Amino acid sequence: MYKVSIIIPVYNVAPYVTESIKSALNQDFRSIEYVIVNDCSTDNSIELINAEIEKNDRFKDITIINREKNGGLSTARNTGLENAHGEYVFFMDSDDEISSDCISLLYSRAKETSTDFVVSNFNLIGAKSVHIHTIISNTESLPPIESYFKRLWSVSACNKLYRLSFLNENNIRFVEGIQHEDYLWSFQIAKYAKSLSVNNKATYDYKIRSNSITTIAYKDKKIESMLYVLDNIYPDNVTNNRNGHHFVNFVKMNTALYILNYQGNRQKSYYYNQLRRFVTSCDCWNLYNLLLSLPYPLFYTLIKPLYTIYKWYVSR
């Protein structure tokens, strides 16, 4: 039995996958199983991976699973989970990189603290973002669900070490067929975990590409996925949880900004009105609530210029 399984979904990442796989194979921790899930790549990503495997002494620890049809990131990750044998699992995107001591640091922290999962810091490379931030220092002092609501750690599934038995006991899997699936994944993790621990050193290079999900125009599925996320988080936070209210309002505001960048077949006001049904009763003044109480034409007039400046800022 391996101590750690690294799950790496692969889909058309040929320009980046060689350096990514090299970093995964270059770990100073030995007891690692590599579960690479080929989600029907149409480029030469798998050939490049095989070229790296052939010259690496870890080749016996590597399994490549070829899916019969493209299912998306959630499906590929779930496939990896069903084929993982490690005590812990670690998710890595196939266009990012990890430090050589990544797994050893996270595994040591997991064993030292006996927590259900470990979160680690990262380097943000490429476009800037005000939505993605490093770990806040008081993360460990709060219950996991409260630290999630307060956004003290990234919702990304990557760069965290999860005890596989914890995932299986609570039937935690990625919701398939949606985007922004990490919101719900991390919500489920935080909801069921008794505790988390932190590795403060940056162990992951999170690379934002110019054509990534964070920078391209939004189509129907992206907006509808965010509404689905709210549908599944909202019921747990409409009563007696101040931080939950704040979190729902934050996600609502982000979705409203996505709607400003929406390029689909519906009227933007349709999705905006769908969004406004998620009403929170937080007993404090809240800028998010104030802005989202505005009719869409007024919201658009006030926010669109600011959002345009922000998009220019992150892309330069």
C-alpha positions as CSV (number, residue, x, y, z in Angstrom):
1,M,0.0,0.0,0.0
2,Y,1.3,3.4,-1.0
3,K,1.4,6.3,1.5
4,V,0.3,8.8,-1.1
5,S,-1.5,8.7,-4.5
6,I,-1.1,11.6,-6.8
7,I,-4.0,12.0,-9.1
8,I,-3.3,13.8,-12.4
9,P,-6.1,14.3,-15.0
10,V,-4.8,15.0,-18.5
11,Y,-6.6,16.7,-21.4
12,N,-4.8,18.5,-24.2
13,V,-1.9,20.1,-22.2
14,A,1.0,19.2,-24.5
15,P,2.7,22.6,-24.1
16,Y,2.9,22.3,-20.3
17,V,2.7,18.6,-19.4
18,T,6.4,17.7,-19.6
19,E,7.5,20.1,-16.9
20,S,4.4,19.2,-14.8
21,I,5.1,15.5,-14.9
22,K,8.8,16.1,-14.2
23,S,7.9,18.0,-11.0
24,A,5.6,15.2,-9.9
25,L,8.2,12.5,-10.5
26,N,10.9,14.5,-8.8
27,Q,9.6,14.1,-5.3
28,D,12.0,13.4,-2.4
29,F,9.2,11.2,-0.9
30,R,9.4,7.6,-2.2
31,S,6.1,5.9,-1.4
32,I,4.0,7.6,-4.1
33,E,1.5,6.0,-6.5
34,Y,0.9,8.1,-9.7
35,V,-2.6,7.8,-11.1
36,I,-2.7,9.6,-14.5
37,V,-6.2,9.8,-16.1
38,N,-6.2,10.4,-19.8
39,D,-9.5,12.1,-20.5
40,C,-9.4,11.4,-24.2
41,S,-6.7,13.9,-25.1
42,T,-6.5,14.7,-28.8
43,D,-3.0,16.1,-28.8
44,N,0.3,14.3,-27.9
45,S,0.1,14.9,-24.1
46,I,0.2,11.1,-23.3
47,E,3.1,10.5,-25.6
48,L,5.1,13.3,-23.8
49,I,4.2,11.7,-20.5
50,N,5.3,8.3,-21.6
51,A,8.6,9.7,-22.7
52,E,9.2,11.0,-19.2
53,I,8.1,7.8,-17.6
54,E,10.4,5.6,-19.7
55,K,13.5,7.4,-18.3
56,N,12.4,7.5,-14.7
57,D,12.9,4.9,-12.0
58,R,9.4,5.3,-10.7
59,F,7.8,3.7,-13.8
60,K,6.5,0.8,-11.8
61,D,4.5,3.2,-9.6
62,I,2.7,4.8,-12.5
63,T,-0.7,3.9,-13.9
64,I,-2.2,5.6,-16.9
65,I,-6.0,5.1,-17.2
66,N,-7.4,5.8,-20.6
67,R,-11.1,6.9,-20.4
68,E,-13.3,5.8,-23.3
69,K,-14.9,9.2,-23.7
70,N,-14.2,12.7,-22.4
71,G,-16.0,13.4,-19.2
72,G,-14.4,16.6,-17.9
73,L,-12.3,17.4,-14.9
74,S,-14.7,16.1,-12.2
75,T,-15.1,12.7,-13.9
76,A,-11.4,12.3,-14.5
77,R,-10.7,13.1,-10.8
78,N,-13.4,10.7,-9.7
79,T,-11.8,8.0,-11.9
80,G,-8.5,8.6,-10.2
81,L,-10.1,8.3,-6.8
82,E,-11.7,5.0,-7.7
83,N,-8.2,3.7,-8.7
84,A,-6.2,5.2,-5.9
85,H,-4.6,2.9,-3.3
86,G,-2.7,5.4,-1.1
87,E,-3.3,6.2,2.5
88,Y,-3.7,9.8,1.3
89,V,-4.5,11.4,-2.0
90,F,-3.2,14.6,-3.7
91,F,-4.7,16.3,-6.8
92,M,-2.5,18.0,-9.3
93,D,-3.5,19.7,-12.5
94,S,-1.4,18.7,-15.5
95,D,-0.3,22.2,-16.4
96,D,0.9,23.1,-12.9
97,E,4.1,22.2,-11.0
98,I,4.9,21.1,-7.4
99,S,8.1,21.6,-5.4
100,S,10.3,18.6,-4.9
101,D,9.5,18.5,-1.1
102,C,5.7,19.0,-1.6
103,I,4.5,15.5,-0.7
104,S,7.0,14.9,2.1
105,L,6.0,18.2,3.8
106,L,2.3,17.5,3.5
107,Y,2.6,13.9,4.6
108,S,4.7,14.8,7.6
109,R,2.1,17.4,8.6
110,A,-0.7,15.0,8.2
111,K,0.9,12.3,10.3
112,E,2.0,14.9,12.9
113,T,-1.5,16.3,13.4
114,S,-3.8,13.3,12.5
115,T,-6.1,15.7,10.7
116,D,-8.5,14.7,7.8
117,F,-6.7,17.0,5.3
118,V,-3.8,19.3,5.0
119,V,-3.8,22.6,3.1
120,S,-0.6,24.1,1.7
121,N,0.5,27.5,0.4
122,F,1.1,28.1,-3.3
123,N,2.7,30.5,-5.8
124,L,0.3,32.2,-8.2
125,I,2.0,32.5,-11.6
126,G,0.6,34.4,-14.6
127,A,-2.4,36.6,-14.5
128,K,-3.1,38.3,-11.2
129,S,-6.2,37.6,-9.1
130,V,-8.0,39.1,-6.2
131,H,-10.0,35.9,-5.7
132,I,-7.1,33.6,-5.2
133,H,-5.0,34.2,-2.1
134,T,-2.6,32.3,0.2
135,I,-3.5,30.8,3.5
136,I,-4.4,33.2,6.4
137,S,-2.4,32.6,9.5
138,N,-5.3,31.7,11.9
139,T,-6.8,28.9,9.7
140,E,-6.1,26.1,12.1
141,S,-7.7,27.8,15.0
142,L,-11.2,27.5,13.5
143,P,-13.5,24.5,12.6
144,P,-12.9,23.6,8.9
145,I,-16.3,24.8,7.9
146,E,-15.8,28.2,9.5
147,S,-12.4,28.7,7.9
148,Y,-14.0,27.7,4.5
149,F,-16.8,30.3,4.9
150,K,-14.2,32.9,5.9
151,R,-12.1,32.0,2.8
152,L,-9.0,31.4,4.8
153,W,-7.8,28.9,2.2
154,S,-8.2,28.3,-1.5
155,V,-11.2,26.2,-2.6
156,S,-9.0,24.6,-5.2
157,A,-8.9,20.8,-4.8
158,C,-5.2,20.9,-5.7
159,N,-2.3,21.2,-3.3
160,K,-4.0,19.5,-0.4
161,L,-3.5,16.1,1.1
162,Y,-6.7,14.2,1.9
163,R,-7.0,11.0,4.0
164,L,-8.6,8.6,1.5
165,S,-10.6,6.8,4.2
166,F,-12.1,10.1,5.2
167,L,-13.2,10.7,1.6
168,N,-14.7,7.2,1.3
169,E,-16.4,7.2,4.7
170,N,-18.2,10.4,3.8
171,N,-18.8,9.5,0.1
172,I,-17.1,12.7,-1.0
173,R,-16.7,12.9,-4.7
174,F,-16.7,15.6,-7.4
175,V,-20.0,16.6,-8.9
176,E,-19.8,15.7,-12.5
177,G,-21.1,17.7,-15.4
178,I,-20.5,21.1,-13.9
179,Q,-17.7,23.7,-13.8
180,H,-16.4,25.4,-10.7
181,E,-16.7,22.0,-9.1
182,D,-14.0,22.8,-6.5
183,Y,-16.4,25.1,-4.6
184,L,-18.6,22.1,-3.8
185,W,-15.7,19.7,-3.3
186,S,-14.1,21.9,-0.7
187,F,-17.5,22.7,0.9
188,Q,-18.0,18.9,1.4
189,I,-14.5,18.5,2.7
190,A,-14.9,21.3,5.2
191,K,-18.4,20.2,6.2
192,Y,-17.4,16.7,7.2
193,A,-13.8,17.2,8.4
194,K,-13.2,17.4,12.1
195,S,-10.0,19.3,11.7
196,L,-7.4,20.5,9.2
197,S,-3.8,21.4,9.4
198,V,-1.6,23.8,7.4
199,N,1.7,23.7,5.7
200,N,2.8,27.3,5.3
201,K,5.5,26.8,2.7
202,A,4.5,27.3,-0.9
203,T,4.6,23.8,-2.5
204,Y,2.5,24.4,-5.7
205,D,2.9,26.6,-8.7
206,Y,-0.6,27.5,-9.7
207,K,-0.5,28.8,-13.2
208,I,-3.3,31.0,-14.7
209,R,-3.2,30.8,-18.5
210,S,-4.6,33.5,-20.8
211,N,-7.3,31.0,-21.9
212,S,-8.0,29.5,-18.5
213,I,-11.5,29.3,-16.9
214,T,-10.7,32.4,-14.9
215,T,-10.0,34.6,-17.9
216,I,-12.3,33.6,-20.8
217,A,-15.8,34.7,-21.7
218,Y,-18.6,32.9,-19.8
219,K,-21.1,30.7,-21.6
220,D,-24.4,29.2,-20.2
221,K,-22.8,26.2,-18.5
222,K,-20.4,28.3,-16.5
223,I,-23.2,30.6,-15.1
224,E,-25.5,27.7,-14.6
225,S,-22.8,25.8,-12.7
226,M,-22.4,28.7,-10.3
227,L,-26.1,28.8,-9.7
228,Y,-25.9,25.0,-9.0
229,V,-23.1,25.6,-6.5
230,L,-25.3,28.2,-4.7
231,D,-28.3,25.8,-4.8
232,N,-26.2,23.3,-2.9
233,I,-24.4,25.5,-0.5
234,Y,-27.2,28.0,0.3
235,P,-29.6,25.7,2.3
236,D,-26.9,25.1,4.8
237,N,-26.2,28.7,5.5
238,V,-29.5,30.6,5.6
239,T,-29.9,30.3,9.4
240,N,-27.7,31.3,12.3
241,N,-24.3,31.4,10.6
242,R,-22.9,34.8,10.0
243,N,-19.8,33.6,8.1
244,G,-22.0,31.4,6.0
245,H,-24.1,34.4,5.0
246,H,-20.9,36.3,4.1
247,F,-19.7,33.4,2.0
248,V,-22.9,33.0,0.1
249,N,-22.9,36.8,-0.7
250,F,-19.3,36.5,-1.9
251,V,-20.2,33.7,-4.3
252,K,-23.3,35.6,-5.5
253,M,-21.2,38.7,-6.2
254,N,-18.6,36.6,-8.1
255,T,-21.4,35.1,-10.1
256,A,-22.8,38.5,-10.9
257,L,-19.4,39.6,-12.2
258,Y,-19.3,36.4,-14.4
259,I,-22.7,37.5,-15.8
260,L,-21.2,40.8,-16.9
261,N,-18.8,38.7,-19.0
262,Y,-21.5,36.3,-20.2
263,Q,-21.6,35.6,-23.9
264,G,-24.5,33.2,-24.4
265,N,-28.0,33.0,-25.8
266,R,-30.0,34.3,-22.9
267,Q,-30.4,37.8,-21.7
268,K,-27.9,38.7,-18.9
269,S,-30.8,40.0,-16.8
270,Y,-32.3,36.4,-16.8
271,Y,-29.4,35.0,-14.9
272,Y,-29.1,38.0,-12.7
273,N,-32.7,37.6,-11.6
274,Q,-32.0,33.9,-11.0
275,L,-29.1,34.9,-8.8
276,R,-31.2,37.3,-6.7
277,R,-33.4,34.5,-5.4
278,F,-30.6,33.5,-3.0
279,V,-31.5,35.9,-0.2
280,T,-29.5,36.0,3.0
281,S,-30.7,37.6,6.2
282,C,-27.3,38.7,7.6
283,D,-28.0,41.3,10.3
284,C,-25.2,43.5,9.2
285,W,-24.6,46.1,6.5
286,N,-23.2,44.3,3.5
287,L,-21.9,45.9,0.3
288,Y,-22.6,42.7,-1.7
289,N,-26.3,42.7,-0.6
290,L,-26.6,46.4,-1.4
291,L,-25.2,46.0,-4.9
292,L,-27.3,42.9,-5.7
293,S,-30.4,44.6,-4.6
294,L,-30.1,46.9,-7.6
295,P,-32.0,46.3,-10.8
296,Y,-29.8,44.8,-13.4
297,P,-29.5,47.9,-15.7
298,L,-28.3,50.0,-12.7
299,F,-26.0,47.2,-11.5
300,Y,-24.5,47.0,-15.0
301,T,-24.0,50.7,-15.2
302,L,-22.2,50.9,-11.9
303,I,-20.1,47.8,-12.0
304,K,-19.2,47.1,-15.6
305,P,-16.6,49.9,-15.9
306,L,-14.9,48.7,-12.7
307,Y,-15.0,45.1,-13.9
308,T,-13.4,46.0,-17.2
309,I,-10.6,47.7,-15.4
310,Y,-10.1,44.6,-13.2
311,K,-10.0,42.3,-16.3
312,W,-7.3,44.6,-17.8
313,Y,-5.3,44.5,-14.6
314,V,-5.3,40.7,-14.3
315,S,-4.4,40.2,-18.0
316,R,-1.4,42.6,-18.3
